[in-house]
C-alpha cells in the first residue's frame, strides 16, 4: 500500500509541474477602430518592462473596425497590453506638439486614465493555466 501511495504522489507532482509549465495564448481584439486604414500595433508587457521593450509585439490589419492578434506561448504571470491605431503606417504613435495623441490607443482592461499614457496598474491581468482573451476599446 505504501508503494502505491508513493507512486500516486509522484504522478500528482508530475502532473502539477506539467500543467504549471504549460504556456498559454493571449488573444487581443480591438473592436472599435474608426477606420480600416493602416493597422493596429500591439505590445505585451510585464511590470518590469512596461512601455519599454515588449515581451512580444504584433500588428494586424483592420477589417470592419476590428483587429485581432494572438500572443503565443506566454508563461504564467502578470502582463499588460497596449495598442494603437497606426493610421499612417509610420510604425509609431503620432502626437500633437502639445503631447496629445493624434492616433487612437487602448489597453487591456479598457481602464485608461483621461490624462496621460496607460498605466500598468490599470491594464494588468493574470495568465494562469488557460488562454486569456480581451476586447480592447479605443
CORUR-V80836 format. One record per residue. N is the residue number from 1. RES is the residue in three letters. SS is DSSP state (h for helix, s for strand, l for the rest). NEAR is the number of other ideal C-beta (glycine too) atoms within 10 Angstrom. Layout:
((N;RES;SS;NEAR) (N;RES;SS;NEAR))
This chain:
((1;UNK;l;5) (2;UNK;h;6) (3;UNK;h;7) (4;UNK;h;8) (5;UNK;h;9) (6;UNK;h;10) (7;UNK;h;10) (8;UNK;h;10) (9;UNK;h;10) (10;UNK;h;10) (11;UNK;h;10) (12;UNK;h;10) (13;UNK;h;10) (14;UNK;h;10) (15;UNK;h;10) (16;UNK;h;10) (17;UNK;h;9) (18;UNK;h;9) (19;UNK;h;11) (20;UNK;h;11) (21;UNK;h;9) (22;UNK;l;11) (23;UNK;l;10) (24;UNK;s;17) (25;UNK;s;14) (26;UNK;s;22) (27;UNK;s;14) (28;UNK;s;26) (29;UNK;s;17) (30;UNK;s;25) (31;UNK;l;15) (32;UNK;l;13) (33;UNK;l;23) (34;UNK;l;12) (35;UNK;l;10) (36;UNK;l;14) (37;UNK;l;12) (38;UNK;l;19) (39;UNK;s;19) (40;UNK;s;28) (41;UNK;s;22) (42;UNK;s;27) (43;UNK;s;23) (44;UNK;s;22) (45;UNK;s;25) (46;UNK;l;15) (47;UNK;l;12) (48;UNK;l;8) (49;UNK;l;13) (50;UNK;l;19) (51;UNK;l;13) (52;UNK;l;9) (53;UNK;l;8) (54;UNK;l;19) (55;UNK;l;17) (56;UNK;s;17) (57;UNK;s;13) (58;UNK;s;20) (59;UNK;s;16) (60;UNK;s;18) (61;UNK;s;11) (62;UNK;l;20) (63;UNK;s;10) (64;UNK;l;7) (65;UNK;l;13) (66;UNK;s;16) (67;UNK;s;25) (68;UNK;s;18) (69;UNK;s;21) (70;UNK;s;16) (71;UNK;s;22) (72;UNK;s;13) (73;UNK;s;9) (74;UNK;s;18) (75;UNK;l;12) (76;UNK;l;15) (77;UNK;s;12) (78;UNK;s;12) (79;UNK;s;25) (80;UNK;s;24) (81;UNK;s;26) (82;UNK;s;24) (83;UNK;s;29) (84;UNK;s;23) (85;UNK;s;25) (86;UNK;s;20) (87;UNK;l;19) (88;UNK;l;12) (89;UNK;l;10) (90;UNK;l;10) (91;UNK;l;9) (92;UNK;l;10) (93;UNK;l;17) (94;UNK;l;12) (95;UNK;s;11) (96;UNK;l;8) (97;UNK;l;5) (98;UNK;l;5) (99;UNK;l;8) (100;UNK;l;8) (101;UNK;s;13) (102;UNK;l;11) (103;UNK;l;19) (104;UNK;l;19) (105;UNK;s;18) (106;UNK;s;27) (107;UNK;s;27) (108;UNK;h;24) (109;UNK;h;16) (110;UNK;h;14) (111;UNK;l;13) (112;UNK;l;19) (113;UNK;l;10) (114;UNK;l;4) (115;UNK;l;6) (116;UNK;l;8) (117;UNK;l;14) (118;UNK;l;23) (119;UNK;l;15) (120;UNK;h;18) (121;UNK;h;11) (122;UNK;h;14) (123;UNK;h;22) (124;UNK;l;19) (125;UNK;s;13) (126;UNK;s;9) (127;UNK;s;19) (128;UNK;l;10) (129;UNK;l;9) (130;UNK;l;8) (131;UNK;l;12) (132;UNK;s;18) (133;UNK;s;11) (134;UNK;s;19) (135;UNK;s;15) (136;UNK;s;23) (137;UNK;l;12) (138;UNK;l;19))
